[in-house]
Amino acid sequence: MTETFEIRGKGLVGGRAAGEALVADTTLSFWGEFDAVTGRVIGVGHPLEGQCLAGRVLIIRSTKGSSATPMMLRLAALEGKAPAALVNLEVDSLAALGCIVNGIPLLTELAENPFEKVRTGDYVIVDADEGLLRVIRPA
């Protein structure tokens, strides 16, 4: 039996995507902590170190601004290693720009704390057009 629930939010960059959730109450810099060619988090000591973002829904506090964020997301997209969607509590404008130019849905302003509700490995659907995060947790 599976558990399904929804969390409302605000779609900042429209679109719909689904995938396995990768959840950490932390920030991530796409410049220096992320390898766009492999899709892996490479920041030494980072809570997500070694995790691959490819096709996953990245649920983090925020990205750390760098003017290279859109470029790194673009390179990851070209390599097939970009996240399927981003869910952020705080919005970094450069990550928003990176999502816009790369067609990556971005959901923010969630009605509930995702770090208390969503777990890494949950299957999630991000519908940024509707402002909805649907979580499907296997039994």
Residue, then its C-alpha position, 0 to 999 in steps of 0.5 A: m500500500t502506498e501513501t499519497f499526499e500533496i503540498r501546495g506551493k507557488g510555481l515560479v518556473g512553470g512546467r510539470a516533472a516527476g521523479e525520485a525526490l532527493v531531499a536535504d535541508t541545505t543549500l547547494s552551489f551549482w558552481g563548485e559543488f556540482d559536476a554537470v557532466t556526471g550530475r553528481v554533487i561533488g562538494v566535499g562534506h556536503p550532505l548530498e556529496g556523491q548523489c546524482l541529480a539526474g532526473r531527480v526532484l531536488i528539494i533543498r532550502s536554496t541554491k547558493g548564487s553564482s552567475a554560473t548556475p544557469m550555465m551549469l544547469r545548461l551543461a547538465a541538461l545537454e549531458g542528460k544529467a540535470p534535475a527534473a525539477l527544483v523545490n526550494l524554500e528560498v529562491d535564488s534568482l540565478a537558479a530561477l534564471g537557470c530553470i527558465v532557460n533550461g525548462i526546469p520547473l521550480l516550485t517554492e513557497l510551500a504551505e508545509n515544511p517539505f523537510e518534515k514531510v518528504r523523504t529521499g526516495d519518495y516519488v514526487i510529481v511537481d506541477a509548477d503550473e498548478g502550484l502542487l507537489r504530489v508525494i507518493r511514498p511506497a509502503 
